[in-house]
């Protein structure tokens, strides 16, 4: 088993990859974008300079208002999605899973074998099986 694990790790080294999934948020409005940019500016100013107490209070108050605005916009979008869905329970669970980060996204595996691209999962498993039986 150690030999198999050694060759497996040699053939398929672990690589950390990060995928930026660009999702279109329908709840994001022009006002939210402007507020986000202003909040970033305030935050960068707060970090780079020594601000007086009233400016710090203003920044904290702006952050609170912005977070309430985001929560309300997300709630309205969730309500809209649930009300427009045919299966309300399924829509509710989709929203909950999206918010907590659970997603059951199944990606299709493709392998380049010479000039051929293999997408059939059965064929891919057979190719892996043949490869690992020949390696040892």
DSSP file (Angstrom, degrees, kcal/mol; ACC not computed):
  #  RESIDUE AA STRUCTURE BP1 BP2  ACC     N-H-->O    O-->H-N    N-H-->O    O-->H-N    TCO  KAPPA ALPHA  PHI   PSI    X-CA   Y-CA   Z-CA
    1    1 A X     >        0   0    0      0, 0.0     4,-2.7     0, 0.0     5,-0.2   0.000 360.0 360.0 360.0 -36.3    0.0    0.0    0.0
    2    2 A X  H  >  +     0   0    0      2,-0.2     4,-2.4     1,-0.2     5,-0.1   0.891 360.0  49.7 -64.6 -38.5    2.9    2.4    0.7
    3    3 A X  H  > S+     0   0    0      2,-0.2     4,-2.4     1,-0.2     5,-0.2   0.918 111.4  48.6 -65.5 -42.9    4.3    1.8   -2.7
    4    4 A X  H  > S+     0   0    0      1,-0.2     4,-2.6     2,-0.2    -2,-0.2   0.935 112.0  48.7 -61.3 -46.1    1.0    2.4   -4.3
    5    5 A X  H  X S+     0   0    0     -4,-2.7     4,-2.5     1,-0.2    -2,-0.2   0.885 110.1  53.1 -62.0 -39.1    0.6    5.6   -2.3
    6    6 A X  H  X S+     0   0    0     -4,-2.4     4,-1.8     2,-0.2    -2,-0.2   0.947 113.3  41.4 -61.7 -49.2    4.1    6.7   -3.3
    7    7 A X  H  X S+     0   0    0     -4,-2.4     4,-2.6     2,-0.2     5,-0.2   0.854 113.0  54.3 -69.3 -33.7    3.4    6.3   -7.0
    8    8 A X  H  X S+     0   0    0     -4,-2.6     4,-2.7    -5,-0.2    -1,-0.2   0.936 110.3  46.1 -63.7 -45.0    0.0    7.8   -6.7
    9    9 A X  H  < S+     0   0    0     -4,-2.5    -2,-0.2     1,-0.2    -1,-0.2   0.824 113.1  50.9 -68.2 -30.5    1.5   10.9   -5.0
   10   10 A X  H  < S+     0   0    0     -4,-1.8     3,-0.4    -5,-0.2    -2,-0.2   0.915 115.5  41.3 -68.7 -43.2    4.2   11.1   -7.7
   11   11 A X  H  < S+     0   0    0     -4,-2.6     2,-0.3     1,-0.3    -2,-0.2   0.849 129.2  28.3 -73.9 -34.8    1.7   10.8  -10.5
   12   12 A X  S  < S-     0   0    0     -4,-2.7    -1,-0.3    -5,-0.2    -2,-0.1  -0.678  78.8-168.7-129.2  77.1   -0.9   13.2   -9.0
   13   13 A X        -     0   0    0     -3,-0.4     2,-0.4    -2,-0.3    -3,-0.1  -0.362  33.3-103.9 -67.0 148.1    0.9   15.7   -6.7
   14   14 A X        -     0   0    0     -5,-0.1     2,-0.4    -2,-0.0    -1,-0.1  -0.583  41.9-174.7 -75.5 125.3   -1.5   17.8   -4.5
   15   15 A X        -     0   0    0     -2,-0.4     2,-0.6    -3,-0.1    -1,-0.0  -0.983  22.0-133.5-123.9 131.8   -1.9   21.3   -5.9
   16   16 A X        +     0   0    0     -2,-0.4     2,-0.4     2,-0.0    -2,-0.0  -0.741  31.2 179.4 -83.9 121.7   -3.8   24.0   -4.1
   17   17 A X        -     0   0    0     -2,-0.6     2,-0.5     2,-0.0    -2,-0.0  -0.957  16.3-154.7-124.3 144.0   -6.1   25.7   -6.5
   18   18 A X        -     0   0    0     -2,-0.4     2,-0.6     2,-0.0    -2,-0.0  -0.973   6.3-159.4-119.9 128.4   -8.4   28.6   -5.9
   19   19 A X        -     0   0    0     -2,-0.5     2,-1.0     2,-0.0    -2,-0.0  -0.925   7.0-151.7-110.9 121.4  -11.4   29.1   -8.1
   20   20 A X        -     0   0    0     -2,-0.6     2,-0.7     2,-0.0    -2,-0.0  -0.797  13.8-159.3 -90.9 102.7  -13.1   32.5   -8.1
   21   21 A X        -     0   0    0     -2,-1.0     2,-1.0     1,-0.0    -2,-0.0  -0.734   6.2-149.1 -85.0 117.1  -16.7   31.8   -8.9
   22   22 A X        -     0   0    0     -2,-0.7     2,-0.4     2,-0.0    -2,-0.0  -0.767  20.1-178.4 -90.8 109.0  -18.2   34.9  -10.3
   23   23 A X        -     0   0    0     -2,-1.0     2,-0.8     2,-0.0    -2,-0.0  -0.859  27.0-125.9-106.8 142.4  -21.8   35.0   -9.3
   24   24 A X        -     0   0    0     -2,-0.4     2,-0.7     2,-0.0     3,-0.1  -0.780  20.5-151.3 -89.4 115.4  -24.1   37.7  -10.3
   25   25 A X    >   -     0   0    0     -2,-0.8     3,-0.8     1,-0.2    -1,-0.0  -0.780   8.9-168.0 -88.5 117.2  -25.8   39.1   -7.3
   26   26 A X  T 3  S+     0   0    0     -2,-0.7    -1,-0.2     1,-0.2    -2,-0.0   0.672  85.0  62.7 -78.3 -15.2  -29.2   40.5   -8.3
   27   27 A X  T 3  S+     0   0    0     -3,-0.1     2,-0.5     2,-0.1    -1,-0.2   0.607  78.9 100.5 -84.8 -11.0  -29.5   42.2   -4.9
   28   28 A X    <   -     0   0    0     -3,-0.8     2,-0.2     4,-0.1    42,-0.0  -0.641  55.3-176.3 -78.1 123.2  -26.5   44.5   -5.6
   29   29 A X     >  -     0   0    0     -2,-0.5     4,-2.0     1,-0.1     5,-0.1  -0.596  41.9-101.4-111.7 174.6  -27.6   47.9   -6.6
   30   30 A X  H  > S+     0   0    0      1,-0.2     4,-2.3    -2,-0.2     5,-0.2   0.885 122.6  53.4 -62.5 -39.6  -25.8   51.0   -7.8
   31   31 A X  H  > S+     0   0    0      1,-0.2     4,-2.5     2,-0.2    -1,-0.2   0.883 107.5  50.1 -63.9 -39.6  -26.3   52.5   -4.3
   32   32 A X  H  > S+     0   0    0      2,-0.2     4,-2.5     1,-0.2    -1,-0.2   0.899 110.5  50.5 -66.0 -39.9  -24.8   49.5   -2.6
   33   33 A X  H  X S+     0   0    0     -4,-2.0     4,-2.2     2,-0.2    -2,-0.2   0.912 111.6  47.3 -63.8 -43.0  -21.8   49.7   -4.9
   34   34 A X  H  X S+     0   0    0     -4,-2.3     4,-2.2     2,-0.2    -2,-0.2   0.916 113.1  49.0 -64.2 -43.1  -21.3   53.4   -4.2
   35   35 A X  H  X S+     0   0    0     -4,-2.5     4,-2.5     1,-0.2    -2,-0.2   0.890 109.5  52.4 -64.2 -39.2  -21.6   52.8   -0.5
   36   36 A X  H  X S+     0   0    0     -4,-2.5     4,-2.3     2,-0.2    -1,-0.2   0.923 110.1  47.9 -62.4 -44.2  -19.1   49.9   -0.7
   37   37 A X  H  X S+     0   0    0     -4,-2.2     4,-2.0     2,-0.2    -2,-0.2   0.892 112.7  48.7 -64.6 -39.2  -16.6   52.1   -2.4
   38   38 A X  H  X S+     0   0    0     -4,-2.2     4,-2.6     2,-0.2    -1,-0.2   0.895 110.3  51.6 -66.7 -39.3  -17.1   54.9    0.1
   39   39 A X  H  X S+     0   0    0     -4,-2.5     4,-2.5     2,-0.2    -2,-0.2   0.893 108.8  50.9 -65.0 -39.5  -16.7   52.4    3.0
   40   40 A X  H  X S+     0   0    0     -4,-2.3     4,-2.6     2,-0.2    -1,-0.2   0.911 110.5  49.4 -62.0 -42.4  -13.4   51.1    1.5
   41   41 A X  H  X S+     0   0    0     -4,-2.0     4,-2.4     2,-0.2    -2,-0.2   0.928 112.2  47.4 -62.4 -45.7  -12.1   54.7    1.2
   42   42 A X  H  X S+     0   0    0     -4,-2.6     4,-2.5     1,-0.2    -2,-0.2   0.903 112.6  49.7 -62.0 -41.3  -13.1   55.4    4.9
   43   43 A X  H  X S+     0   0    0     -4,-2.5     4,-2.0     2,-0.2    -2,-0.2   0.916 111.5  47.5 -65.7 -43.8  -11.5   52.1    6.0
   44   44 A X  H  X S+     0   0    0     -4,-2.6     4,-2.0     2,-0.2    -1,-0.2   0.888 113.1  49.2 -65.0 -38.6   -8.2   52.8    4.1
   45   45 A X  H  X S+     0   0    0     -4,-2.4     4,-2.1    -5,-0.2    -2,-0.2   0.904 109.7  52.1 -64.7 -41.4   -8.2   56.4    5.5
   46   46 A X  H  < S+     0   0    0     -4,-2.5     5,-0.3     1,-0.2    -2,-0.2   0.876 113.1  44.8 -62.6 -38.4   -8.8   55.0    9.0
   47   47 A X  H  < S+     0   0    0     -4,-2.0    -1,-0.2     1,-0.2    -2,-0.2   0.838 117.5  42.6 -75.1 -33.6   -5.8   52.6    8.7
   48   48 A X  H  < S+     0   0    0     -4,-2.0     2,-0.3    -5,-0.2    -2,-0.2   0.751 116.0  37.4 -90.3 -24.2   -3.4   55.0    7.2
   49   49 A X  S  < S-     0   0    0     -4,-2.1     2,-0.9    -5,-0.2     0, 0.0  -0.822  80.4-109.6-126.9 165.3   -4.0   58.2    9.3
   50   50 A X        -     0   0    0     -2,-0.3     2,-0.2    -3,-0.0    -4,-0.1  -0.826  44.1-164.0 -93.0 102.9   -4.7   59.1   12.8
   51   51 A X        -     0   0    0     -2,-0.9    -5,-0.0    -5,-0.3     2,-0.0  -0.541  20.4-106.7 -90.7 152.7   -8.3   60.3   12.7
   52   52 A X     >  -     0   0    0     -2,-0.2     4,-1.8     1,-0.1     3,-0.4  -0.274  38.5-101.6 -69.0 166.1  -10.1   62.3   15.3
   53   53 A X  H  > S+     0   0    0      1,-0.2     4,-2.5     2,-0.2     5,-0.2   0.858 120.0  55.0 -60.5 -39.4  -12.7   60.6   17.5
   54   54 A X  H  > S+     0   0    0      1,-0.2     4,-2.1     2,-0.2    -1,-0.2   0.855 107.8  50.3 -67.1 -32.4  -15.7   62.0   15.5
   55   55 A X  H  > S+     0   0    0     -3,-0.4     4,-2.3     2,-0.2    -1,-0.2   0.884 110.2  50.0 -70.0 -37.9  -14.3   60.6   12.3
   56   56 A X  H  X S+     0   0    0     -4,-1.8     4,-2.5     2,-0.2    -2,-0.2   0.910 110.8  49.3 -64.4 -42.0  -13.9   57.2   13.8
   57   57 A X  H  X S+     0   0    0     -4,-2.5     4,-2.7     2,-0.2    -2,-0.2   0.909 110.0  51.6 -62.2 -42.0  -17.4   57.3   15.1
   58   58 A X  H  X S+     0   0    0     -4,-2.1     4,-2.4     2,-0.2    -2,-0.2   0.917 110.6  48.3 -60.5 -43.8  -18.7   58.3   11.6
   59   59 A X  H  X S+     0   0    0     -4,-2.3     4,-2.2     2,-0.2    -2,-0.2   0.915 112.7  47.5 -64.1 -43.9  -16.8   55.4   10.1
   60   60 A X  H  X S+     0   0    0     -4,-2.5     4,-2.1     2,-0.2    -2,-0.2   0.912 112.7  49.1 -63.4 -42.3  -18.2   52.9   12.6
   61   61 A X  H  X S+     0   0    0     -4,-2.7     4,-2.4     1,-0.2    -2,-0.2   0.894 110.5  51.1 -63.9 -40.0  -21.7   54.3   12.1
   62   62 A X  H  X S+     0   0    0     -4,-2.4     4,-2.5     1,-0.2    -1,-0.2   0.887 108.3  52.2 -64.7 -39.2  -21.3   54.0    8.3
   63   63 A X  H  X S+     0   0    0     -4,-2.2     4,-2.4     2,-0.2    -2,-0.2   0.909 110.1  48.6 -63.2 -42.3  -20.1   50.4    8.7
   64   64 A X  H  X S+     0   0    0     -4,-2.1     4,-2.2     2,-0.2    -2,-0.2   0.933 112.8  46.9 -62.4 -46.6  -23.2   49.6   10.8
   65   65 A X  H  X S+     0   0    0     -4,-2.4     4,-2.2     1,-0.2    -2,-0.2   0.904 112.3  51.0 -62.8 -41.2  -25.6   51.2    8.3
   66   66 A X  H  X S+     0   0    0     -4,-2.5     4,-2.4     2,-0.2    -1,-0.2   0.912 109.6  49.2 -64.2 -43.5  -23.9   49.4    5.4
   67   67 A X  H  X S+     0   0    0     -4,-2.4     4,-2.3     1,-0.2    -1,-0.2   0.891 111.7  49.2 -65.5 -37.5  -24.1   46.0    7.1
   68   68 A X  H  X S+     0   0    0     -4,-2.2     4,-2.4     2,-0.2    -1,-0.2   0.897 110.5  51.7 -65.2 -39.3  -27.8   46.6    7.8
   69   69 A X  H  X S+     0   0    0     -4,-2.2     4,-2.3     2,-0.2    -2,-0.2   0.907 110.3  48.0 -63.1 -43.0  -28.3   47.6    4.2
   70   70 A X  H  X S+     0   0    0     -4,-2.4     4,-2.6     2,-0.2     5,-0.2   0.929 111.6  49.7 -64.4 -45.8  -26.6   44.4    2.9
   71   71 A X  H  X S+     0   0    0     -4,-2.3     4,-2.3     1,-0.2    -2,-0.2   0.912 112.4  47.7 -59.9 -43.2  -28.7   42.2    5.2
   72   72 A X  H  X S+     0   0    0     -4,-2.4     4,-2.4     2,-0.2    -1,-0.2   0.898 111.6  49.8 -66.1 -40.5  -31.9   43.9    4.1
   73   73 A X  H  X S+     0   0    0     -4,-2.3     4,-2.0     2,-0.2    -2,-0.2   0.910 112.6  47.2 -65.5 -41.5  -31.0   43.6    0.4
   74   74 A X  H  X S+     0   0    0     -4,-2.6     4,-2.5     2,-0.2    -2,-0.2   0.896 111.5  51.4 -65.7 -39.7  -30.2   39.9    0.8
   75   75 A X  H  X S+     0   0    0     -4,-2.3     4,-2.6    -5,-0.2    -2,-0.2   0.915 109.8  49.2 -64.0 -42.5  -33.4   39.3    2.7
   76   76 A X  H  X S+     0   0    0     -4,-2.4     4,-2.3     2,-0.2    -1,-0.2   0.901 111.8  48.7 -64.0 -40.2  -35.5   41.0    0.0
   77   77 A X  H  X S+     0   0    0     -4,-2.0     4,-2.5     2,-0.2    -2,-0.2   0.905 111.7  49.3 -66.3 -40.5  -33.8   39.0   -2.8
   78   78 A X  H  X S+     0   0    0     -4,-2.5     4,-2.5     2,-0.2    -2,-0.2   0.918 111.3  49.5 -64.0 -42.9  -34.3   35.7   -0.8
   79   79 A X  H  X S+     0   0    0     -4,-2.6     4,-2.6     1,-0.2    -2,-0.2   0.909 110.9  50.1 -60.8 -42.0  -38.0   36.6   -0.3
   80   80 A X  H  X S+     0   0    0     -4,-2.3     4,-1.8     1,-0.2    -2,-0.2   0.917 111.6  48.0 -63.5 -43.2  -38.4   37.4   -4.0
   81   81 A X  H  X S+     0   0    0     -4,-2.5     4,-0.8     2,-0.2    -2,-0.2   0.909 113.5  47.0 -64.5 -42.1  -36.8   34.0   -5.0
   82   82 A X  H >< S+     0   0    0     -4,-2.5     3,-0.6     1,-0.2    -2,-0.2   0.922 112.8  48.4 -66.7 -44.0  -39.0   32.1   -2.5
   83   83 A X  H 3< S+     0   0    0     -4,-2.6    -1,-0.2     1,-0.2    -2,-0.2   0.823 114.4  45.9 -67.5 -30.3  -42.2   33.8   -3.6
   84   84 A X  H 3< S+     0   0    0     -4,-1.8    -1,-0.2    -5,-0.2    -2,-0.2   0.569  93.8 100.0 -89.3  -7.3  -41.5   33.3   -7.3
   85   85 A X    <<  -     0   0    0     -4,-0.8     3,-0.2    -3,-0.6     4,-0.0  -0.485  63.7-147.9 -81.1 147.7  -40.4   29.6   -6.9
   86   86 A X  S    S+     0   0    0      1,-0.3     2,-0.8    -2,-0.2    -1,-0.1   0.899  98.5  43.2 -75.6 -43.3  -42.7   26.7   -7.7
   87   87 A X  S  > S-     0   0    0      1,-0.2     4,-2.0     2,-0.1    -1,-0.3  -0.854  72.8-176.8-104.5  97.2  -41.2   24.5   -5.1
   88   88 A X  H  > S+     0   0    0     -2,-0.8     4,-2.3    -3,-0.2    -1,-0.2   0.848  79.0  53.8 -67.6 -36.0  -40.8   26.9   -2.1
   89   89 A X  H  > S+     0   0    0      2,-0.2     4,-2.3     1,-0.2    -1,-0.2   0.923 109.8  47.7 -64.5 -43.3  -39.1   24.3    0.2
   90   90 A X  H  > S+     0   0    0      1,-0.2     4,-2.2     2,-0.2    -2,-0.2   0.906 112.1  49.6 -64.2 -41.8  -36.4   23.6   -2.4
   91   91 A X  H  X S+     0   0    0     -4,-2.0     4,-2.1     1,-0.2    -1,-0.2   0.894 110.1  51.5 -64.0 -39.5  -35.8   27.3   -3.0
   92   92 A X  H  X S+     0   0    0     -4,-2.3     4,-2.3     1,-0.2    -2,-0.2   0.913 110.6  47.5 -63.8 -43.2  -35.5   27.9    0.7
   93   93 A X  H  X S+     0   0    0     -4,-2.3     4,-2.7     2,-0.2     5,-0.2   0.862 109.3  54.1 -67.6 -35.5  -32.9   25.1    1.1
   94   94 A X  H  X S+     0   0    0     -4,-2.2     4,-2.1     2,-0.2    -1,-0.2   0.924 110.4  46.7 -62.4 -43.3  -31.0   26.4   -1.9
   95   95 A X  H  X S+     0   0    0     -4,-2.1     4,-2.2     2,-0.2    -2,-0.2   0.914 112.9  49.3 -65.1 -43.0  -30.8   29.9   -0.3
   96   96 A X  H  X S+     0   0    0     -4,-2.3     4,-2.2     1,-0.2     6,-0.2   0.928 112.2  47.1 -63.6 -45.0  -29.8   28.4    3.0
   97   97 A X  H  X>S+     0   0    0     -4,-2.7     5,-1.5     1,-0.2     4,-1.0   0.866 111.5  51.9 -64.7 -35.9  -27.0   26.3    1.5
   98   98 A X  H  <5S+     0   0    0     -4,-2.1    -1,-0.2    -5,-0.2    -2,-0.2   0.891 110.7  48.3 -66.7 -39.4  -25.8   29.2   -0.5
   99   99 A X  H  <5S+     0   0    0     -4,-2.2    -2,-0.2     1,-0.2    -1,-0.2   0.879 116.1  41.3 -70.6 -38.0  -25.6   31.4    2.6
  100  100 A X  H  <5S-     0   0    0     -4,-2.2    -1,-0.2    -5,-0.2    -2,-0.2   0.549 116.1-111.8 -89.8  -5.5  -23.7   28.8    4.8
  101  101 A X  T  <5 +     0   0    0     -4,-1.0     2,-0.6     1,-0.3    -3,-0.2   0.522  68.6 138.6  94.4   5.4  -21.5   27.8    1.9
  102  102 A X      < +     0   0    0     -5,-1.5     2,-0.4    -6,-0.2    -1,-0.3  -0.736  21.1 164.1 -84.9 124.6  -22.7   24.3    1.3
  103  103 A X        -     0   0    0     -2,-0.6     2,-0.6    -3,-0.1    -9,-0.0  -0.997  33.8-153.2-140.8 138.5  -22.9   23.5   -2.4
  104  104 A X        +     0   0    0     -2,-0.4     2,-0.7     2,-0.1    -2,-0.1  -0.472  34.9 161.8-105.2  58.1  -23.2   20.1   -4.1
  105  105 A X        -     0   0    0     -2,-0.6     2,-0.7     1,-0.0    -2,-0.1  -0.719  23.4-159.7 -84.2 116.8  -21.6   21.2   -7.3
  106  106 A X        -     0   0    0     -2,-0.7     2,-0.4     2,-0.0    -2,-0.1  -0.867   6.7-156.7 -99.8 117.6  -20.5   18.2   -9.2
  107  107 A X        -     0   0    0     -2,-0.7     2,-0.3     1,-0.0    -2,-0.0  -0.755  16.9-121.0 -96.2 142.5  -17.8   19.0  -11.8
  108  108 A X        -     0   0    0     -2,-0.4     2,-0.4     1,-0.0    12,-0.1  -0.624  24.3-133.4 -80.8 135.7  -17.3   16.8  -14.8
  109  109 A X        -     0   0    0     -2,-0.3     2,-0.4    10,-0.2    15,-0.1  -0.746  22.0-172.3 -91.9 134.0  -13.8   15.4  -15.1
  110  110 A X        -     0   0    0     -2,-0.4     2,-0.4    14,-0.0     9,-0.2  -0.984   2.9-165.0-125.8 140.7  -12.1   15.6  -18.5
  111  111 A X  E     -A  118   0A   0      7,-2.3     7,-3.3    -2,-0.4     2,-0.7  -0.982  16.3-138.7-126.6 134.8   -8.8   13.9  -19.4
  112  112 A X  E     -A  117   0A   0     -2,-0.4     2,-0.7     5,-0.2     5,-0.2  -0.843  21.3-178.8 -90.8 113.8   -6.6   14.6  -22.4
  113  113 A X  E >   -A  116   0A   0      3,-2.9     3,-2.0    -2,-0.7     2,-0.5  -0.820  62.7 -64.9-113.6  89.0   -5.3   11.3  -23.7
  114  114 A X  T 3  S-     0   0    0     -2,-0.7     0, 0.0     1,-0.3     0, 0.0  -0.579 118.5 -14.2  70.6-118.7   -3.1   12.2  -26.6
  115  115 A X  T 3  S+     0   0    0     -2,-0.5     2,-0.3    -3,-0.1    -1,-0.3   0.497 124.3  86.0 -93.7  -5.6   -5.3   13.8  -29.2
  116  116 A X  E <   -A  113   0A   0     -3,-2.0    -3,-2.9     2,-0.0     2,-0.6  -0.726  64.3-148.9-100.6 146.5   -8.5   12.5  -27.5
  117  117 A X  E     -A  112   0A   0     -2,-0.3     2,-0.5    -5,-0.2    -5,-0.2  -0.966  15.8-155.7-111.0 120.8  -10.5   14.2  -24.8
  118  118 A X  E     +A  111   0A   0     -7,-3.3    -7,-2.3    -2,-0.6    -2,-0.0  -0.846  28.0 157.6-102.6 127.8  -12.2   11.7  -22.5
  119  119 A X        +     0   0    0     -2,-0.5     2,-0.4    -9,-0.2   -10,-0.2   0.497  40.9 107.4-121.3 -12.3  -15.3   12.9  -20.6
  120  120 A X     >  -     0   0    0      1,-0.2     4,-2.2   -12,-0.1     5,-0.2  -0.577  61.3-147.9 -72.5 120.6  -17.0    9.6  -19.9
  121  121 A X  H  > S+     0   0    0     -2,-0.4     4,-2.3     1,-0.2     5,-0.2   0.851  96.5  53.9 -59.3 -35.6  -16.6    8.7  -16.1
  122  122 A X  H  > S+     0   0    0      2,-0.2     4,-2.0     1,-0.2    -1,-0.2   0.924 110.2  45.9 -64.7 -44.2  -16.6    5.0  -16.8
  123  123 A X  H  > S+     0   0    0      2,-0.2     4,-2.4     1,-0.2    -2,-0.2   0.880 111.0  53.6 -65.9 -38.3  -13.8    5.3  -19.4
  124  124 A X  H  X S+     0   0    0     -4,-2.2     4,-2.4     2,-0.2    -2,-0.2   0.922 108.8  48.3 -63.0 -44.4  -11.8    7.6  -17.1
  125  125 A X  H  X S+     0   0    0     -4,-2.3     4,-2.5     1,-0.2    -1,-0.2   0.889 111.0  51.1 -65.2 -37.3  -12.0    5.1  -14.2
  126  126 A X  H  X S+     0   0    0     -4,-2.0     4,-2.5     2,-0.2    -1,-0.2   0.907 109.6  50.5 -64.2 -40.8  -10.9    2.3  -16.6
  127  127 A X  H  X S+     0   0    0     -4,-2.4     4,-2.5     2,-0.2    -2,-0.2   0.918 111.7  47.4 -62.9 -43.8   -7.9    4.4  -17.7
  128  128 A X  H  X S+     0   0    0     -4,-2.4     4,-2.7     2,-0.2     5,-0.2   0.919 111.5  51.4 -62.3 -43.3   -6.9    5.1  -14.1
  129  129 A X  H  X S+     0   0    0     -4,-2.5     4,-1.9     1,-0.2    -2,-0.2   0.926 111.6  46.3 -59.9 -46.3   -7.2    1.4  -13.3
  130  130 A X  H  X S+     0   0    0     -4,-2.5     4,-1.8     1,-0.2    -1,-0.2   0.916 112.8  51.1 -63.0 -43.1   -5.0    0.4  -16.2
  131  131 A X  H  X S+     0   0    0     -4,-2.5     4,-2.0     1,-0.2    -2,-0.2   0.940 112.2  44.5 -61.4 -48.2   -2.4    3.1  -15.4
  132  132 A X  H  X S+     0   0    0     -4,-2.7     4,-1.2     1,-0.2    -1,-0.2   0.789 111.5  52.3 -73.9 -25.7   -2.1    2.1  -11.7
  133  133 A X  H  < S+     0   0    0     -4,-1.9    -1,-0.2    -5,-0.2    -2,-0.2   0.842 113.2  45.6 -74.3 -31.3   -1.9   -1.7  -12.5
  134  134 A X  H  < S+     0   0    0     -4,-1.8    -2,-0.2    -5,-0.2    -1,-0.2   0.805 106.2  59.5 -79.1 -29.7    0.9   -1.0  -15.0
  135  135 A X  H  <        0   0    0     -4,-2.0    -2,-0.2     1,-0.3    -1,-0.2   0.911 360.0 360.0 -65.0 -43.3    2.8    1.3  -12.7
  136  136 A X     <        0   0    0     -4,-1.2    -1,-0.3    -5,-0.1    -2,-0.2   0.489 360.0 360.0 -82.2 360.0    3.3   -1.3  -10.0
